[in-house]
Amino acid sequence: MMADPSNATRPRLSAILSGWTPQLVLVPTLVAALVYVVIFSLWTIWISVSKSTLLPNMAYGGFGEYAALWQSKRWIVSYQNLFLFGTLYVVGSLVTGTLLAILIDQRVRFESVWRTIFLYPLAISFIVTGTVWRWIFHPQTGVEKALHDIGWLSAQFDWITDRDMALYVVIFTGIWHSSGFAMALILAGLRSVDADLIKAAQIDGASMPRTYRKVVLPTIWPIFVAVTVVLLQFAIKTYDLVVALTQGGPGVATTVPAIVVYDLMFQRGQIAQGAAAAVMILVALALVLVPYAIWSGIRAKREAAHHG
Amino acid sequence: MADTTHQSFDPLATGSRARQTRSRSIVYLLLGLFALLYLSPLVIIFMNAFRPLEEIVREGFISLPNMLSATYWVEAWSTFCIGGTCEGVSRYFSNTLLMTVPATILSTAIGLVNGYALSKWRFKGDTWVFGLITLGVFMPAQMTLLPWAFVLGKIGLSNTIAGLVLVHTVQGISFTTLFCRNYFLAVPDDLIKAARIDGAGFWRIFRRIMLPLSPPILIVCVIWQFTGIWNEFLFGTVFTSGSNQPITSAIVAFSGSGTGERHYNVEAASVIFAALPPLFIYVIGGKYFVRGLTSGAVK
């Protein structure tokens, strides 16, 4: 504006500018999104094939870090953990969420109180969740100690310090945190089901569980897909929960990919390999999200054709 | 109750009266058991923030308290030593507050205008712009750590709360733009057209028509952003250190270190300080919280 040579062009320029207001307003966000999504991604991908170690070195170094990553035992364990954790966490949250939603759907009294109780963990950070549950699960402070104190001296509950069982502690805590989310969305789905459909089933003599299993739940299956995708996303990105609950231990028993990324980048000074691990997380996310995006796109189109 | 749309269907109203009573008690029994499971961590930690340390060490966390004292709350807030500084969690609490409030306001304000521009002023390529912005919702934080560290260093915001505000604002805009754009799509285009014929411009329509319509989505954005940023851990840990860290990092700093004497009661009180603000927001705005979840997840 300062460089504007003559006064005569000023109103015309501002008129032109005002015609472009919507686009101009979006420019800062567009630039930020371009940098954040595109440039940062390419940057990290480049680091993963560079010669960086403790400090960035942007010279091309090939795909050796990916090979090294997939040969490291820690990474393999973390990936296997992700599969087991992801599967049981998603299934567990869905089952618990569905059960809670159906229970609440029985015209119970104080519905909003129940809902508030089951959903509040979601408002609390994974750090707080993990810290509290660690105290509860730890043999020295939690359930085992309480059982000893009431006289059951041989009671043993030390999953959190047991290599083979620690991951199930993480899974349980994850389900505790997220099943309310599944409940909220599934309950919204249950409420959207056509009441006539249910009445028809009941007139046919179907019992309550049967009505849900055969009529209600099948009609809201797209909601289950959506919840699954969101939860899988949570699972792939899981980091804070494990840090607060078990710190990846005992040993590497509960290590997940996001922890490996952090360690490689900021603890071990292997920036390139850390970046490679981060790219693998992106790949895992893409494997979940791209098919979902395509599927929802097709469904939206089909639905539009249906109504059009 | 208030749910009139659902009146016509009562799945339990089948079968004999005895059977109805029985199924109804099973429903309440199950709900009660689950409620116990969900609430117990909250109760346990709250109780232990009042108990003397030797009692917790002797009896563990899950035990009825004999002696209660509120001094651990004061200690947790003002004198508890975390990572070398003995200023309690108040310092980290205010760090988080100073990070969360500006980032929430900025990302919500920008998202609101973006959502309006993308839904009511369609232009060529607008869906691409929207698509790119919403991709930010799915970006794993791990992909952005090294670039952010570099950028924050270059612009002199390493280890500052301002740096975290920037990171959270950029990430948050993706969410708020998505929420607001989908919300504003439901506003009739005729309303905008009529205003434009009357000579109203972009900002005038925003102020006069869109802003008065936006409180519901504003609340959704504020709740979503506030709880999300307050609870965030990874960025805070990577981009700040020592006494500049947010409260989530402070909790990991004292609870994660296996060495030294434990102060379970003070730690429990500190953890509650960290959990309280988002919990408070959730309890007063629960309905909008759920709405945010639904629109954020399904769309």
Interface residues (C-beta under 8 A of the other chain):
Chain A: S18 T21 P22 Q23 V25 L26 P28 T29 L30 A32 A33 L34 Y36 V37 V38 I39 F40 S41 W43 T44 I47 P56 L99 L100 L103 I104 D105 Q106 R107 V108 R109 E111 S112 W114 R115 T116 I117 F118 L119 Y120 P121 L122 A123 I124 S125 F126 I127 V128 T129 T131 V132 W133 R134 W135 I136 Q140 T141 G142 V143 K145 A146 D149 W176 G180 F181 A184 L185 A188 R191 A195 I198 K199 Q202 S207 M208 T211 Y212 I223 A226 V227 V230 Q233 I236 K237 Y239 D240 V243 A244 Q247 A258 V261 Y262 M265 F266 I271 G274 A275 A277 A278 V279 I281 L282 L285 L289
Chain B: M1 D3 T5 H6 S8 F9 D10 P11 L12 T14 G15 S23 R24 V27 Y28 L30 L31 F34 A35 L37 Y38 L39 S40 P41 L42 I44 I45 I56 E59 G60 F61 I62 S63 I110 V113 N114 A117 L118 W121 F123 V129 L132 I133 L135 G136 F138 M139 P140 A141 Q142 M143 T144 L145 L146 P147 W148 F150 V170 Q171 I173 S174 T177 G201 F202 W203 T227 W230 N231 E232 F233 L234 V238 T248 I251 V252 S255 G256 Y264 E267 V271 A274 A275 P278 L279 I281 Y282 V283 G286 F289 V290 L293 T294 A297 V298
